Amino acid sequence: MQSYTVVLGSGNSADLPGGLFFILLASTGAVDIEFFRNRTSIGKVSGIEEGYRNKFDKKFDAVKITDVSAAANTVKVGIAQEGDADYNRAFGSVTVADGEIQPVGGAANTASPPDVNAIDVVASLESITAKRTALTDLTGCSYASANNTTVVLATAAANTDGVRIAVADLSISTTTTVARADLRIGPAALINIVGSDLAVIVKDIFIPAGVEVSLYSSLAAATARAAYEVY
């Protein structure tokens, strides 16, 4: 991928070569971007800013970039001539430290209580992974079923280290009445079915700590079952 940098006065344009992939890497103001093939326009985006990208199945011959901001604009783009190119970059940055969150180069936030605590993300993920037993292993699982009621699998207070839903089975046996069956986190349905004569089975779901996990059924003909572990 080749990068190009152009400085445009307000309202001015620049023509750049074509390719299969285009990305607007940086721009100090909004621009219009128009693509051409055989001297014919094949697409235009207006008032776009940095981060815009486009992959083409067939090469475009040229691209025209026009500054539509009220001031001079420094524009940097990337264009790939061959293959399946891509580009991924986060724009801007932030520093996270124990007890504070602050922009790079900015002053620390000393307000109390602190905004956030830095964590070891890798260690956290490894800890969660280590707790998850194999999908086919139901050893240690508890079983619950709800019919025309709500059954709590784990309260928020009891869910101190996550809940694994090994298998959840939701079914509605009535064909004449609309019913509902849910697997819920807190008051919201994580997975639900609504209607008549329906069924769904889901497997291997890990629900993080600190939320209530429950089964809900609106009618006796709606059944919500689960095999689960509370860590």
Backbone hydrogen bonds, N-H to C=O, Kabsch-Sander energy under -0.5 kcal/mol:
donor,donor_aa,acceptor,acceptor_aa,energy
2,Q,79,I,-2.7
4,Y,77,V,-2.6
6,V,75,V,-2.8
8,L,6,V,-0.6
8,L,73,N,-3.3
11,G,67,D,-1.0
12,N,9,G,-2.6
14,A,65,I,-2.0
16,L,63,V,-2.8
18,G,61,D,-1.4
19,G,60,F,-0.9
20,L,80,A,-3.2
21,F,80,A,-1.4
22,F,54,N,-2.5
23,I,78,G,-2.0
24,L,52,Y,-3.1
25,L,23,I,-1.0
25,L,76,K,-1.2
26,A,76,K,-2.1
28,T,74,T,-0.9
31,V,48,I,-2.2
32,D,66,T,-2.7
33,I,45,V,-2.6
34,E,64,K,-2.4
35,F,43,G,-2.7
36,F,62,A,-2.6
37,R,40,T,-2.5
40,T,37,R,-1.5
42,I,35,F,-2.7
43,G,35,F,-0.8
45,V,33,I,-2.6
48,I,31,V,-2.5
51,G,24,L,-3.1
52,Y,49,E,-1.1
54,N,22,F,-2.6
56,F,20,L,-3.0
60,F,19,G,-2.3
61,D,36,F,-2.7
62,A,36,F,-1.4
63,V,16,L,-2.3
64,K,34,E,-2.9
65,I,14,A,-2.8
66,T,32,D,-2.5
67,D,12,N,-2.7
68,V,30,A,-2.0
69,S,30,A,-0.6
73,N,8,L,-3.3
75,V,6,V,-3.2
75,V,73,N,-0.6
76,K,26,A,-2.6
77,V,4,Y,-2.7
78,G,23,I,-2.6
79,I,2,Q,-2.9
80,A,21,F,-2.0
85,A,83,G,-0.9
92,G,90,A,-0.5
95,T,102,Q,-2.3
97,A,100,E,-2.0
99,G,116,V,-1.0
100,E,97,A,-2.2
102,Q,95,T,-2.0
104,V,93,S,-0.6
106,G,103,P,-2.4
110,T,108,A,-0.8
121,V,119,I,-1.1
124,S,120,D,-2.2
125,L,121,V,-2.6
126,E,122,V,-2.5
127,S,123,A,-2.0
128,I,124,S,-2.0
129,T,125,L,-2.7
130,A,126,E,-2.2
131,K,127,S,-1.0
131,K,128,I,-0.7
132,R,128,I,-0.9
132,R,129,T,-0.7
133,T,131,K,-0.7
137,D,134,A,-1.5
138,L,136,T,-0.8
141,C,138,L,-2.2
142,S,228,Y,-3.3
144,A,226,A,-2.0
146,A,224,A,-2.4
148,N,219,L,-1.2
148,N,222,A,-0.6
151,V,215,L,-2.4
152,V,150,T,-0.5
153,L,151,V,-0.5
153,L,213,V,-2.4
154,A,213,V,-1.9
159,N,155,T,-2.1
160,T,158,A,-2.0
163,V,207,I,-2.6
164,R,229,E,-2.5
165,I,163,V,-0.6
165,I,205,I,-3.3
166,A,164,R,-1.0
166,A,227,A,-1.6
167,V,227,A,-1.5
168,A,202,V,-2.8
169,D,225,R,-2.0
170,L,168,A,-0.5
170,L,200,V,-2.8
171,S,223,T,-2.7
172,I,198,L,-3.3
173,S,221,A,-2.8
179,A,195,G,-3.1
181,A,193,I,-2.0
182,D,216,Y,-2.5
183,L,191,I,-2.8
184,R,182,D,-0.5
184,R,214,S,-3.2
185,I,188,A,-2.2
186,G,212,E,-3.5
188,A,185,I,-1.4
190,L,183,L,-2.3
190,L,188,A,-0.6
191,I,183,L,-1.8
193,I,181,A,-2.1
195,G,179,A,-2.5
197,D,174,T,-1.8
198,L,172,I,-0.9
200,V,170,L,-2.8
202,V,168,A,-2.6
204,D,166,A,-1.9
205,I,165,I,-2.2
207,I,163,V,-3.3
207,I,205,I,-0.6
210,G,159,N,-2.8
211,V,208,P,-0.6
213,V,154,A,-2.7
214,S,184,R,-2.0
215,L,151,V,-2.8
216,Y,182,D,-2.0
217,S,149,T,-2.1
218,S,180,R,-2.5
222,A,219,L,-1.7
223,T,171,S,-3.1
223,T,221,A,-0.6
224,A,146,A,-1.9
225,R,169,D,-2.8
226,A,144,A,-2.0
227,A,167,V,-2.7
228,Y,142,S,-2.5
228,Y,226,A,-0.5
229,E,164,R,-2.3
231,Y,162,G,-2.8
231,Y,229,E,-0.5
